[in-house]
Amino acid sequence: MTAGTLNSDKRKRIALAIMAVMLVLGIFVSVFLGQYDISPAQLWGILTSRLTGAEPFWTSRQEHILWNIRLPRILTACLVGAALSCAGCVYQGVFENPMAAPDFLGASSGAALGAALAIYFGLGEAMITTLAFVLSLATICLVYLIGSRTRGNRTVGLVLAGLMVSALAQAGVSFIKLVADQTNQLPEITYWLMGSLTGTENKDVVFAGVTIAVGIIPLLFLRWKINVLTVGEEEASAMGVRVPAVRAASLICATLLTAAAVSVSGMIGWVGLVVPHFCRKIIGNNYMFLMPASIFTGAFFLLMVDNISRNLFVAEVPIGILTAVIGAPFFIYLITKGGEPV
Amino acid sequence: MIKVSGLSFSYGSKEVLKDISFEAESGELLCVLGHNGAGKTTLFRCMLGLLKPGSGTVSIDGADISQMKPAERARFVAYIPQAARPVFAYSVTDMVLMGMTPGLEKGRINPGREEKKKALQVLDQMGIADLAERDYTKLSGGEQQLVLIARALAQGAKTLIMDEPTSSLDYGNQMKVQRRLSELAAEGYTIVQSSHNPEQAYVFADRVICIKDGRVFREGKPRDIMDEQLINDLYGIDVEMIRDGEDRARFFLIKEQK
């Protein structure tokens, strides 16, 4: 995967630049997709009107759709995709496990419980996101607490604790579904669990943007040390890396990313597993390149899937279903025909 | 020069190392012998600063390593593990670059062009410059071991600690790696390695430390201390030793009489 194809740093930089350009082009194209047509001239006019004060040659409806519906949704898709992919590649490195994904430690299950509770108590849109975020972080804290008390291998203990706490949270979700109002609440919970970017608002973008930036920026500074972590705890320590500190900081940031993404979008699986693997094939395992590549490609991938989700079918298909339908076969391709073993 | 004095270590209530003292001079290749579970790996972990000894100290050139920050310590002493297969494939250059992590100056978090140049120099010095762009995971065991040695050299440490560096290699590679280690010792490096092969220790080691039940059992030049009795004491088997001149020896297992 790394040898032969794209081993020199220069070629990796080119591949990275192509991924970034693809993302920018993807965002540009996505703005024009949707029920209401907006022409390129109108787009330019709407975007710059606040600066230029130009006379509108578009309807107020078009302006409303662009600012309050289409752009927030596009940006949220990019943010969620970038966050999940970045978190996935970090978990894989820190746990030295190529099968690790963002929901490895129960962040998604915790978020699901939070959202289900908020819907059950009728707390409203904003509280669904908030409670999902809070419970997601709380779940992870509990997992750490239990994981740090296990005897023997800490990493294995952490993963096992994640499995157990996830199972508990899922039981909680099932119970809420059982007692929830069958006509309104149950469908809403089910829909949230399937993952969707419908009804994304500007405040979601701000929330997701800020929390995801807080998570991603430290990770970008840690990415060389994450490389060193992947060769094993003992060797990394002997190379002067403060393993517990780097590992904890990486996991906290990755968890923040996961919690922020899931609380805004619901459960969107596969992105955090498939995108980093795809990037590993293209650009190699060095996190100097892999992490930015996962961020760009994750954003691009989720944006494209969301475009399909909101445009291709008469009724919108939840994006979580589509990522699974696209992600799973693609992953099978990657681990079989895709070339090298993982 | 690395000096271990009065070192003791316990896992819980189990005392693994008891009052161990020895030192290795610069330019010396020291071989640690002992049966499985004798405490060799624990000793090495203490010498690398990965474990905190219950009592006693490890010092390098007179400085106590427990007083050093991890990055500082890594510039004095480096670890060369058995050729292991990491989960993710990295290029040989990237592997060597990892060794330069502790050497990055303050304010620099990623290795750059300068480090890369030095990594290639070290690979050249090890005679494996042609492997630079290859995938580490696709190399033979012997080549991997040479890369790990290169990584330790890139780390800048003058003391190299190796836990059975050749035990997973085939016969030819064992000899090649071992010869390279002798050359490094001749260049002034201090090398402390463990081995499960007394014959190899006899040929390559300047001095042998025998650990039994967590204590230093015997210590000295191979030709002075290594004999049938020592092998029996260490491993519990009866052997016959045949010397070939001063610097080679062979041990043959004596079959039990029925």
Contacts between the chains, C-beta under 8 A, distances in Angstrom:
chain1	res1	chain2	res2	distance
A	1	B	89	6.4
A	1	B	135	7.7
A	2	B	89	5.6
A	2	B	90	7.3
A	2	B	91	5.8
A	2	B	135	5.5
A	3	B	89	7.9
A	3	B	91	7.2
A	3	B	133	6.9
A	3	B	134	5.6
A	3	B	135	4.2
A	3	B	138	6.5
A	7	B	91	5.7
A	7	B	133	4.9
A	8	B	133	7.1
A	92	B	88	7.9
A	93	B	88	7.4
A	96	B	86	7.7
A	96	B	87	4.8
A	96	B	88	7.9
A	97	B	87	6.9
A	98	B	87	6.2
A	98	B	88	7.1
A	221	B	109	5.7
A	223	B	110	7.8
A	224	B	101	7.0
A	224	B	109	6.2
A	224	B	110	4.6
A	224	B	111	6.8
A	225	B	101	7.0
A	225	B	109	7.8
A	227	B	90	7.3
A	227	B	94	7.1
A	227	B	98	6.3
A	228	B	98	4.9
A	228	B	101	5.6
A	230	B	86	6.2
A	230	B	87	6.4
A	230	B	88	5.2
A	231	B	84	8.0
A	231	B	86	4.8
A	231	B	90	8.0
A	231	B	95	7.7
A	231	B	98	6.7
A	232	B	81	7.7
A	232	B	84	7.0
A	232	B	86	7.0
A	234	B	45	7.7
A	234	B	50	6.3
A	234	B	79	7.2
A	234	B	81	7.1
A	235	B	79	6.4
A	235	B	81	5.9
A	237	B	48	7.6
A	237	B	50	5.3
A	237	B	70	6.8
A	238	B	48	5.1
A	238	B	50	6.6
A	238	B	74	6.6
A	238	B	77	7.9
A	238	B	78	6.6
A	238	B	79	3.5
A	239	B	74	5.6
A	239	B	78	7.8
A	239	B	79	7.9
A	239	B	98	6.2
A	239	B	99	6.0
A	239	B	101	5.4
A	239	B	102	6.2
A	239	B	155	6.4
A	240	B	70	4.6
A	240	B	71	3.9
A	240	B	72	7.6
A	240	B	73	6.6
A	240	B	74	3.1
A	240	B	75	7.4
A	240	B	101	6.1
A	240	B	102	3.1
A	240	B	155	7.8
A	241	B	70	6.9
A	241	B	101	6.1
A	241	B	102	7.9
A	242	B	70	5.5
A	280	B	88	7.5
A	284	B	89	7.6
A	284	B	90	7.7
A	284	B	91	7.3
A	285	B	88	4.0
A	285	B	89	5.8
A	285	B	90	5.8
A	286	B	90	6.4
A	286	B	91	7.6
A	286	B	94	5.4
A	288	B	110	6.5
A	340	B	89	7.6
